[in-house]
Amino acid sequence: MKKILWCVFALLFNICRAFPVKPARAVFLAPHRGGAHDSLSELARYTEKRAGYEVIKISSSPDGIKEAVGFFLLAPLKLATAKYIFLNDNFMPLASLRFSPETVITQLWHGEGAFKKFGLMTNLPDEIRHREIIAGKKLSYVVCTSENVRDVYALAFGTEKSKVIALGSPRLDYLLAGENRQKLLEGFYSRYPGCRGKKLVLYAPTFRDNPRDDAEILSHIDAPAFAQSLGDEYALLVKLHPQVHCCIPAKGITDVTALDIGELALICDILITDYSSVCMDFAVLGKPCVFYAYDLEKYESERSFCFGYKDYVPGEIVTDFSSLAPAVKNPRSAGKLTRFRDFNFDYIDTRNSERIFDYIMNSDSRK
């Protein structure tokens, strides 16, 4: 069914190519639901503030039949007539779309730096790999956060290194803008009063590549034992990845899956993760991270990392639950956190959207 839908979308797009490109039209296409403060959303907000641009936001994961019909009827025309297109993930129909030479397509991605392998670095089905290779050749630019990871991004998207630009991440503009943390906390406490007065520990595991392993993620968390050891001082929050679907035990764990990850990074005191790039947010904010890698050997064999996991991650690694509470109580990550942050970010400021906007919107002057 997906293949048929991709073909239908491509057919409608290529028909709409008969209409002229609108030089002020900027489309922000989200194949990945990155939340209210991901780089795509932040750059869209910045573009809206700059006079003279028509900003159009499109999600390729519509909710319900009405949105799906609207997507197939309107998105092809909007994309076909856009001068600027920004994405935060791979968009499968991209390989079949015949863009105007005037169109500038920029991949912002939904993560920062380089952590686990992604894109063409991973084991993909042959058809998906073929599509991603073709799509990569259509990209005008790929944005990354550091000169140190440009080679990784060029490999992941199958594009020339010259197209990979290390200009930062718009989501940092939100994280570092001096957002009223206390206001966010008060809103959080009103929703979860049992967490008031405690240090907030966020457990944010990533997905595995098969549903069975995903379903077992929370079985490796002993909520009563955590509460017995740290419950007086710490509150355990869990945010599951959108691709993970399993029940969260009601007792001892606060389910914050529905909350924005950017806001959680601002209000939480410490992160527990495994292989998720959410550690980038906490590193930028200088907050401690603990890596609960109970299935590290298996994950490395199936997905693996851009760099050696044990030497690279910005925090202590534990592989069994009994070691988790002591690591949370006394996180040892200061030196590793700084090295990790400095390697992955050339800019720790609130001008990321501005840099990217000015570079992309002035791209014609460099031709």
N, C-alpha and C positions, 0 to 999 in steps of 0.2 A: 504493500500500500504506500509506503514512504516513497518508493521509487516513482510510482505513478504521480504522487503529489509533487515531487520535485520536477518531474517533466511538465506537469500542468503549469507550475509556477514559471518555469523557464519559457514555456511557450507564450504565456501572457506577457512576460517581461519583454521578450524579443519583439512582440507585436507593438508594445508601447514604445519601443525604441524609435518609432516613427516620429514621436514628439520631440521637440528640441530640449536640450539640457538647460535647466534654469540656473544661472551662475550664482545665485544667492541661496540655493536650496541645499541644506545640510541634513542628511538622514542619519539617525542614530539607531542602528539595527541591533537588537539584543537577542541572539540565539541562546544566550546564557542569562538566566535571571540572577543578576549580580547584586540585587538589593538597591535601596534608595540612594546609597552613597558609593556605588562602585565607580570606576573611572569613566565609564560610558555616561552614566547619569550626571556626574560632576562636570564633565566637559560639555554636555548638552546644556546644563544650567549656565555655565560660563558663556557659551555661544549665544544664548538667549539675551544675555546682558550686553553683548556687543551689537551695536546697531547695524542694520542692513542685511540680516540673515534670517531666512525662514527655517526654523528648526522643526523637524518631524521625527517623532519617536515611534519606533515600531518594534513589537515583540514577535518573534517567530514561533513563540509557544503560546498561542492564544488560548484563553479559557472559554470553553463552550463553543457551540455551533455558530452563534452570532458573530463572535470575535473571529472565528476561523474563516467564515465567509468574507468578513470584512478584510481580513489579511490577504486572502487570495484575490479579491477584487481591487484593492487599493494599493497594497505594497508593491506590486510589479510596476505600476505607473510612477509611484513616488521614487522608487529606486532608479528606474530607467531615465528619469528626468533630473536626477540629483547631480549637482556638481561635486559634492563631497559626501562620502559614505564612511561612517565609522562603525566598527564592529567590536564586540567583546568576546567572540568565540568563533569557531569555524561554522560556516553557514553552507550546508551541503549543496543547495541549488547553485551556489556561486560558480561552480565549475562549468555550468551550462549557460551562463548569462553572457551575452555579447555587449559589453559596456562601450560607451562612447569614449574615444581617446581623450575627451575633455575631463572625464570623471576621475576623481582622486579617491582611492579606496585605502583606508587606514585601519589596520588591526591594532586595537588598544589592549586586547586580551583582558582577562578577568583576574589575573594574579600579578604579583610583582616579583622581580628578581628571578632566580632560577633555583628550584628545589627538586621536586620529583619530575621525571621525564614527561613530556607532553607532546601533542601533535604527532609529527612524523617520526619522533624519537621512540614512539611506543609501538607495540604490536597491534596493527590494525588489519581488519579484513581487507582483502585485495581491492574491492570496489571503493571502499572508503579512502584507502591510501591513494588510489588513482585520482579520486575527486579532490582530495586535499592537495595533491601535487599540482593539479591544474589550477585550483583556486589560489594557491600560493603565488603562482606566476602572474596573477591578476592584481595582486596587492601593490599599491604604490609605496606604502610605508608600513613598517611594523614598529610600534613604540615599545621600548623597554626602559628599565630604570637605571641601568649602569653599563658603562663600556665593558665591564667584566663579563657580561652575559650576552653580548651581541652575537657571538658565534653560536650560542645555544639557541637563540631565537631564530637566527637564519636557518639553522638545521631543522628546528621544529616546524617552521612554516615553509620550508623548501624555497627560500628566496635568497637573493644576493645580499651579502652582508652590508653593501652600500645602502640598501633600502631600510636597514634596521637603525633606528635613531634613538639614542639614549637621552631622552628629554624628561624622564620622570613619570610619575603616576598621578593623575588628577585626584584619586581618592585620598592622597596625602594632604591635599588642600583642605579637605574636611577634617581629617584626623588631627592636623596640626593648627587648625584655625582658632584655637582657644574656645572651642564649643563649651557651653556651660555644663560641665560635668555634673555639678551639683543638681542642676535642673533635671538632667537626664536621670540621675539617681533617684530624685524624689518621685519622678514618674514611674520608675522601676519599682520602688518600694511601695507605692500605692497599689501596684498590681500584684506584687509579691511581698506582703508585709513580713512574712517569716524570715526574709533575708536582711531586714534592717539591722544595722549595727554589726554585721559580719563582713569579713573579707570575701569578695566574690571570686570564686574559682570557676573558670569556664572550661568545660570539656568539649572540644570541637574536633571530633575525629573526621577523617576524610572517608570517601567511599572505597570499597575494594572493587575488583573487576568481576565479581560474581555475586548474585543475590544471597546465596547461602552465607557467605562470609559477612556480608552487610548485615544480615539479620542477627548475627551473633555478636556484633560489636558491643552491645550493652551488657552482654553476659559476662564480660570481663571487668565490669564495674560492680563492686560489692558496696552498695549504698549504705546498708546498716553498719558495716565495718568502717566506712569513711566517716559516718556520723559519730560513731563511738570514739574514733580517734581525734577528729577535728571539728565535729559538729558545733561545739560551743563557740568556736572562733571563725569558722569558715562555712560558707554556703556553696554547695555544689550545683552548678548550672550545666545543662547539656544542650548544645545546639547541633542537631544532626545535619549532615550534608543533604541537599535536595534530592540526591539520588539514593539516599538511604531511607528505607521504610521499615521501621520496627517500633514496637511499643516502648514507651519510656515508663518505668515503674513510678507510680505516684509518690511513694514514700521515700524520702531521703534525697530525691533528685528534683530539681526545678527545671521543667521543660521550657527552654527559651528558643526553640527551633523557629518560631514565627517571628522573632525579633531580628532587626537589622544587625549584621555582623560588625559594621562600623561603629554603631552605638554601643554594642557589647564590648568592643575593644576599648572604647573610651571609659566605660564604667567598671569593667572588671579589673581585678588586681593581679591575677595570675592566670596563665593559660596552660591547660593540659591538652596536648594534641598528639598526633602520631606522625603523619606524613602530609599534613595540610599546610598550604601556603599562608594560612591565617597567621602563622608565626611571624610573617613579614610585618603585619600591622603591629604586633606586640613589640617586635624588635625596634621599629621606628619610634614607638612611644616609650621605649626603655623599660618595658615591663617584663618580668621573668617568665620563662617558658619551661615546662617539663614535658619530656617526650615519652609517652607511654607506648612503646613499640613491642607489644606482646607477640606480634607475628612478623617481626622484621625480616627474618630469613626468607619466609614465604613471599613477602611483599617485594623484597629485592629480586627474587627470582622471576616474579611475574611482571613487575612494573619498573622498579629500580629508580635511581636518582641521577641527577646531572653531575653530582659530586659525591665523594664518599660520605655516607650518612653520619657515621660515628664521629668523624672529625669536623663535620660541617655544621651540624645543627646548633642553634644558639641556646643550649641548655642541657641539663642533665638527662640522660637516657635511662629509663627503667623498663624492665621487661616482665615484671610480675607485680601484681596488685599490692602485695605486702610492702613493696619498696616505694609505692606511690605517695602515701601520706607523709613520710619523712622528707621526701623530695619537695613536696608542696610547702611544708612547714619551713624548710631551710633550703630554698632554691639556690643552686650554685651555677650562675650563668652570666655574671657580669662581663667577664673578659670575652667569652664566646659570643655574647650578645652584641657587643660593640664591633667585633671583627665581622660578624655576619652582616650587621647593618651597613657597615662601611663598604663591604664587598658588593652588596646588592643595590645600594642607592648612591648615586652621584649627587643627588639633590635632596636635602632634608629641609624643605621650605614649603611655602604656600603659593608658589608661582608655577606649579606644574601645568595647570590648564592653560595659563597664559603662554608659556613656552611652546606647548604643542599647538595651540590655536594659531599663534603667529607663524610658526614654521609651516604648518599645513596650508593655511589660507594664503600664504605667500609663495606657495610652491611653483606657481606659474612663472614667477620672476627668476627662478633658478634654471628654467629650461633653456 
